[in-house]
């Protein structure tokens, strides 16, 4: 698809994000909510749909859903209830799911996210509680069902069709993930399936306000794959509408469910889309409605932690981080928390952010280790930045010290500097004078340019001295000596 073809169309995207809530037990049973155990180890008669087994609602899941609703400024109805959604599949032991259809626990709300340097606000239609299904496992000569996941509490967050590009979809989804992690209501581990995304995509001619048929792409398990899937589906739909401009749009692109063929980067239609009537929703007879009080909701609201966008604004407005640096930190809560701890020992937030997100993360990436698991102590990173600011070491020496800190995690930079003579910055004026004399002798043209008033020549000569001493001389002393030499000659 060329840019010219795309110019005439507007994508309309809505996301359904399924987030597993981090509770000790499942939504309607006392069996453990734990990932990674042996198949069918964490189940009881409620999870497996035994006749007569009755569900009991998990209060912890309700609290965590309300926390999210308060965090996004949503309405938390005082009355909500559960419904049965009937479908027949091996991973659903009861042949129905307990969900919320008519009266969800969260209504409305907004998500603020940074999209390529611009702040955008997205609206949420609702979010509802439901229990997860089991998991089909396929082997070489048979398939089995692991019901450990059956009954795990899910919060399904349904956006309005207010997203208009793949980048916006990623920014919105990452903001949801960050909020969940800051609230500590989910670990949002996509590899383990605790955050899963279904993407609804349609396109319409620019200027047209009607919504055309949407196509759902199921079970996208990474943000990168989600973007690929959205681009592929937009391309497929525009190609179809362009090829058949005179046909009814509902016939050209019928509502359907697709999967992403990642190898070919195309979407493949699996089946026509079900409608609500196909699931035969009706009120869940075995569970009473959820009745909440205003005081109960307000108590949860008052105890919310600092949220991602609030932290983003503080980083940009108070610490003066760049929007890109602030986004890099807040989108990974554990890294932002590491930065917050280091910030207690260091006043230079911008330099500290650079050393954490660029210098150390870059070095450790080559070794396949995250900073959080490296053993490098946050206070040591802060101390390294302070030494540069206090001019105890140069930036070049600091890079060498960082290399040693990566090689020997937990080692204090103060000790590393004391034990290595090469890490002692040169403050001896006589030694620096020798270096300056050599540089001036070898760069007569730059010396002439400097005398002629060209300021760039001064910085060039300082750079040559620092290069000659491999960054070990104090830049301030170099500038002082160079100034005296030029004035005196």
N, C-alpha and C positions, 0 to 999 in steps of 0.2 A: 504494500500500500504506500502510495506517495503522499507527501505532505499536502499536495493540492487536493487529493481525494479526501483527506482527513479534515481539511478546512471546512468542508460543507456539512460536517456531522458533529453532533455532540454526544459523547458517551454519557450514559446515566447508570450509576453503579450504586448498589446497596450491599452491605456486608452483614452476614449473620456469623457472629463470632461466638464459639462455644468455649467457655472457660471452665475447667474443672476447679472447684473450690477446695482450698487446702483445709479440710476438716479431718478430725481424728477418725470418724466413722462415716458411713455412707448416709445418703439422704433420708432413707426410710428404714434403715436397718442398723444394727450395732456392729456389724462386721467391719474390719479395718479398711480404711481408705488409704491404701499403700501401693505404690508402684514397684514392680520388679520382683515380686515374690513368685514362688512356684505356681503354675497354672491351677486355678480352682482351689487355692488355699484360703482365700479371704472371702468366703461366701457363707450365707446361712439360708434358711428356708424362705426368707423374704426375697433375697437376691435371685433365687432359682424358681420363684413363682409356685411354691408348693401350695396345694389347695388349703384354704383356711388361714394362710399366713397373712397377717395384717400389717400394713406400713405404719410407722410412727415417725413424724416429722422431726428432723434434726435442727434444733434451735441455733446451733453454731452456723449452719448454712444460711439460715434466715438473717442472722446478724451480719454476715459477710456480704450478702446481697444488698442489705440496707446501707452498709458502709459505701458500697460502690454507687448506689443511687444518690446518696448524700454528696459524694465526691463530684458527681457530674451535674449537680443542681437539679435533679429530677424530682418529680412528684412521687412520694411514697404513699400509696393509698392505704388507708386504715383497714381496708377490707380487700383481701385477695383470696383466690381459691385455686384448687387443682382440678385438672380434667384428664380424662383418658383419651389417648391417641392410639387408635388401633392400627397395627400393621403386623404382618407375619413374616418373620425372618429368623433364622437360627440363633442369632445373637440376642434375641429378645425373648427371654424365657417365659414371660407372661403373655406374649403376643399383644401386648399393649405397653405404651410408655405413659408414665405419670408426668404430666407437664402442666403448664398454665396457658390457656388459650383465651378465654373471655376476660379474665380478671388477673393480669400479671402483677407482680410485686413492685415493678418499677415502670413508671410512665414518663416519657419525655427525657429531657436532659441534653446537655451539649458537651462536645469534646473539642478542645482547642489544640491545634497542632501546628507545627512549623513545616511549611511545604516549600522547599527550595528558597528559603529566605523570607517567605511571606507567612504571616500568621493567619490561619483560617479556622473558622468555627463550623463544626458539623453537628447535625441534630440526630438524636436517637429517637426512634419511635417508641420502643419499650424494651424491657429486659425481663425474662421470666426464668423461674427455677424449674428444673426437670432432672430426671435421673438418666444416667448414661446407660448405654447398652453394653453387652459383652464384646468380645473381640474374636473374630474368626482367625484361626491359624492354619495355614496351608503347608503341608509337608509333601514329600516326594510321592507318596502313595495313599495319603489320606488327608482329611481336614478335621480339625477339632475346634471346639469352642471353649475359650477361657472366659469364665464369668467373674474373674476378679474385678473387672472394671464395671460390671453390671451393678447399678445402683449408686455409683459415684455421683455426688452432686454437681450439676452443671448450672451455670448461669449463661443463658443464650441472650446475647445483646444484638438487637436488630436495629440497624440504622435506617433512617429515611433514605429515599433515593436522591441523596444530596451530594454525591461524590462524582466528579466529572473527569478524572484521569487516573491512570495506574499509580502515579506518584502520590496523588491525594489519598488513594486507597491505602497505600503503604503507610503514609504518615498517620492516618486515622487509626489503623490497626496497631501501629507501634505505640501510639498514645494510649490506647486501651490497655495494651500490655504493660506499659509503664505505670499506669494508675493502679492496676491490679497488684503489681509488685510493690509499689510504694505503700499500699494499704495492707500488704502481706496477706492477701486473701487467696492468692494463687501463685505458684511458681512459674506458670506460663511457659513450661518447657515444651516447645513444639515437637522436639524429637520424641518425647514420651507421650505426646498426644494430649497434654493438658491445656493446650490452646489450639483449636482447629477452626478453619475459616471456610465458609461457603460463600461464594461470590455471585451476586446477581447482576447480570450485565444486559443492557439494551442500548441501542443507539437511535437517534432521531435527527432529522434535518435541523440545522441551527435555526433558532427562532421559533421552532415548534414546541409548544408547552405540553403536548399530550405525551403520555407514557406508552411506549410500544411494548410488545411482548418481551419478557425478560427470560434469559437463559441462565440457569444456575450451574456453576462449576463447583463440584463437590470436593471436600477434603483436601484443600491446599495446605501443605504442611510446612511452608516457609514463605517469608515475605517475598523473596526473589521469585519463587515459583508462582506466587499469586500475581505478581506483575506480569510474568510471562503469559499466564493464563488469561488475564484481562486483555492484554494486547492481542493475543491470538483470537479471542472471541469478538473483540471489536472489529478486527480485520475480517473475520468470517461474515459477520452481520452486514458490514458496509459493502462487502463484495456481493452478497446476496441481494441487498436492496438496489445496488447499482445495476446489477444484471437484470433484475425484473422490476423496473420502475413503475410499470402500469398495473401490476398485480396488487391485491389487497395485502398490506404489510403483515397482517396476521397469518396469512398463508405462506408468505415468503420466509418469515422467521417465526415458527410456532414456539410456544412456551415449552421448554425442554430442560432436561438435566444432562450435563456434560461431564466428561473427565478430561484432564489435560494429558496429552501425549507429550511428555517432556522431551523425548528424543527428537521428535519432529517439530516441537513447539507449535502444535495445533490442538484445538479442542475437538473432541469426538462426541457426538450426540449418543447417549445411552438409552434414554427413554423419554416419552412425553411427560410433562410436569403434572404431578398430582395436584388436586385441589383440596381445600379444607374438607369438603364433603366426603372425599375418598377415605379420610382418616376416621370418620364417624365420631367426632369429638362429643363427649358428654361429661357432665360433672362427675368427678371421682367420688364414688359412694363411700369409700373406706377412710376418707380423710376429712376432718372438719375444715372450714375456712380459716385463714390466717387473720386474726384480729389484733391490730396494733394500737398503741396509744400515741398521742402526740409527744408526750414526755419521753417515751421510750425511744422514738425516732430522734428527738432533739438531743438526748444524751449521747447517742452514737455520733450525731453530727458534730457535737462539740469536741469530741475526742479524736477527730480525724488528724492524721499527721500532715506534714507539709507535702503537697502534691506536686507532680512533675512540672506543670506549667508555672506554678508559684516559684519553684526552685529555679526554673529557667529564667524567669524575670529577675530574680535576685542575682543570678550569675551574670546576666547581661548588664543590669542597671547598677548594681552595687560593686561587683567584682570586676566589671568591665571586660568580661570574656566576650569573644566574638560569638555571634549567633551559632556558627558552625561548631565551635568548641563547646558551647553550652549544650547544644543538642546532642553532641557525642557523649557527654557525661550523663545527662538525665535519661537518655534512652537505655542506659545500662545501670540500673539502680545500684548494684553492688559496686560498680566502679565509682559512681557518684558518692556512695557512702565512704569509700576508701579516700576519695578526695576530701570529703568533709572532715574525716579524722585527721588527715595530714594538714588541713587548713588551720587546725587548732594550734599548730606549731610554726606556722608560716604566714606572713602577711601579704606576700606577693602571689595573689591568686592566679594571675595570668601565667606567670612563669611556672608555678606549680602544676597548673592544668597541662601546660605543654610538656613538662617532664613526665607526667603520668600518662597522658593519652598518646603522646608521640614518641618520646625518647625511650621510656621503659617498655611500653606496649610494643613498640617496633622491635626492640631488641629481643623481647621474649617470644614474639610471633615467629621468629626464625627458629626458635627451639620448640615451638608448638606448645607453649605454656602460657596461661593467662597470668596477669599481674597478681590477681587475687590468690592464686594457688602457687605463686613463685616462692613465697617465703620472705619476700622483700617487705620490710616493715614500713608502714606509712610515715612514721616519725623520721625514719632515715632519709626518705625522699625529701621531706620538708627541710631537714638539716642540710642536705646537699644544695637545695635552692638558696637557703639562707647564707651558706658559705660563698655562693656566687655574688649575692647581693651585698654581702659584707666585704667583698673583694679579698676574701681569704684565699680563694682559688679563681682561676679564670674559667670561662665557659669551656675552653678546650680541655683543660684538666678535668673538669666535671664530667665530660663525656667518657674519659678514660676511667674515672672513678666509678661511673655507672656501669661500665663493662665489668669491672671487678665485682660490683654489687650483684650483678646478674649471675656471675660465675660462682660467687659465694653468698647466697641469699642469707639475710639476717646479719651480715657483717656491717658494723657501724662505719659510715664514711669517714668519720673523724679518725678512727684507727687506721683505715685504709690509707688515708693521706699521710699520717704520721710515719707509717712503716715504709712508704715508698718515696725515696728522695726525688724522683722525677715528678712527683705530684706537689712539690713545694714551689709555689710561684716565685719568680725572680723579682725581688724588690731592690737588689743591690744596684745602686745608680751607676757605679763604675762598670759593672758587667753589661748593663743596658746601654751605656754610652758606647761601648765597643761595638755592639750590634748596630746601633744607630749610625755610627761612623761608616761601617761596612755598607749599609743600605744606601746611605747618601753617596758614597763613592761609586756604587754600582748603578745609581739611578740619577745621573746628573740632569737629564731632561726634566724629570719630575721635580727636582730641586729648583730648576729655573722656573717651571710653571708655578710652583708654590710662591716664589718671590714675586712673580707677576700677578699674584692675587687669586690664583685658581685654587679654591678650597678643596676640590676633589683630590688634588695632588697630595695634600696633607694626609687624608684618609688612606690613600694608596700607600704612602710611605709607612704609615703606622701598620698597615696590613702586611707589608713586606717584612717589617721587624718581627711581628708576631709569627709570621711564617718561618722566619729564620730560626726562631727559638722554639718552634713547634707549640706555640700558644702558651708557653710557661711564664712569660714575662707579664708583669702587671701593666695592663693597658694604660692606666692613669700615669704611671711612671714613664712609660714609653712616650706618651704625648707631651709630658713635661720636659723630658730630655730633648725630644725632637724640636720643640718650640725654642728652647734655649739655644740649641745648635744652629738653627736657621737664623735666629736674631743675631747671634754672635758672629756668624760667618760673613 
